[in-house]
Amino acid sequence: MKKYTDTGKKDTRSGFGAGLAELGKTNENVVALCADLTGSLKMDEFKENHPERFFQVGIAEANMIGMAAGMTVGGKIPFTGTFANFSTGRVYDQIRQSVAYSGKNVKICASHAGLTLGEDGATHQILEDIGLMKMLPGMTVINTCDYNQTKAATIAIAEHDGPVYLRFGRPKVANFTPENGKFEIGKAVQLTEGTDVTIVATGHLVWEALIAAEELEANGISAEVINIHTIKPLDAEAIIKSVNKTGCIVTAEEHNFLGGLGESVARVLAENAPAPQEFIATKDTFGESGTPAQLMEKYGLNANAIKIAAEKVIKRK
Amino acid sequence: MPQNTQQLEDFVTQVRRDILRQVHKVSSGHPGGSLGCVEFFTALYQEIMEYSTDFTMDGINEDLFFLSNGHISPVFYSVLARSGFFPVEELNTFRLLDSRLQGHPTTHEGLPGIRMASGSLGQGLSVAIGAAETKKLNNDTHTVFALLGDGELQEGQNWEAIMYAAGHKVDNLIATVDLNGQQIDGSTDDVLPMGNMKDKFLAFGWEVLEVEKGNNIVEVIKGLQEAKKLSGNGKPVCILLKTVMGNGVDFMMHTHAWHGKAPNDEQLEAGLQQNAETLGDY
């Protein structure tokens, strides 16, 4: 099985900041808006280098989304930055009408998604945002897995004409995808080849899936790990192809099992290649305070949980 | 474009007929607020704004207009059509299946003249501010106009936007508030008293201009011209436009009853009799 190396732990939000800084140099139409979280979103470099293209809107997310929609009129490519909770739930109708229905080229960039926000607790730990965003017609939904991929995705979405939701997080996690790798929206990345079980993961759970696959291999189980960074449009072809080979699947995400990646995969399989599926996700619950590791353990979102789910789903074949 | 007051008044009368006929045909839509804003739209599109009817979404080197209270789409559609953005006959398709003239304005169906969807209230001012900021980045000295309903100011997003526009000196923006004092459930004072609107905008740091006769085409044009003179001086400009909901159709005036109700056959006839055909019905 192909092995991956962590080149040093980094936060995905810093990947966003690096990507945005790069775009500042290469694309003069890129503008950035932030709702009083410049440091948390790692937007400082863009702000310092391009103050005229940086718009501090204050703690006023609804106005930020509306302004971003308006800024596209005249050719700008706005990137909005705040926490995932305030990027989605708080401004759902603004995104729905002013961005998605109006077909505006706005990039909604959301940090601190999911449980790994940690100690701040459930008010800030949104576990419903993927569902909210994927239901909007025309919205592209991306959840990146590490620093390098987040940087690449940030750069890639500037070239995509249409609204995008880019989801990333707070903690420092393994950085294992290629530096300056090409990011193809909607294209799944197969990380390992396997024959017994397909593990489809997104965001922080991708690295956990790779650890699980190694442990499964030690037990004589061959797992095919696929990184689904784009939840919408979903790479159905890659999922169907893999499940036709392995006959079962585990989906893994830092999100509620209602509305998340797992449900999107289940729909694709139900229509094309019905197979047993286990869901690594939160189960219709809010989060709570704790360290990221404690929370991922308590809510069953780590390598061990993926391994157990894989063993279980194989028995259901 | 019409050059004299009589021509502008003829335009206004014809737009009123268009509004009544649009909503009557489909027994739905919002005639009250539409009728109250006919003079404003006429002034904007026939006298004030610089624009091309060869529509582009980006509107570079043009003045832009954003309608926030999208339910008054009948007046917007009529004035856009009669200003040359699309065939006047298309007003016949208002609110019908597969029409570009949706119940509330949208970019989704590609209707020329529309740059954002509106209908869910409170969002238009933010969008207009964004467009104004882009004009500044593009060194485009044209003006961004917006229209908001007065009841709509109960939506909190407006006050985020009002605070931003003054705080960041968005002075290429002229936002007009249609002060007709009515909303669906009754008068704005009965539903949610909003206090002194002029004092509020002044306190937020805007230039404020009051137009007492918002249904007098000459006065509206004067007000908009004055607002343009006030813009470019470090402050966004607000026009408080006092209008009468249902203006021009006597039984629809001074009441919220016709906010979202279409006339029946007899009522249409009565309304049209008060507004004789001028430029030709579609």
Interface residues (C-beta under 8 A of the other chain):
Chain A: V31 E52 R53 F55 V57 G58 A60 A62 N63 M64 I65 G66 M67 A68 A69 G70 M71 T72 V73 G74 G75 K76 P78 D93 Q94 R96 Q97 S98 Y101 S102 G103 K104
Chain B: M57 D58 G59 I60 L64 F66 T106 T107 H108 R115 M116 A117 S118 G119 S120 G122 Q123 G124 L125 S126 V127 A128 I129 G130 A131 A132 E133 T134 K135 L137 N138 D140 G156 Q157 E160 A161 M163 Y164 G167 H168
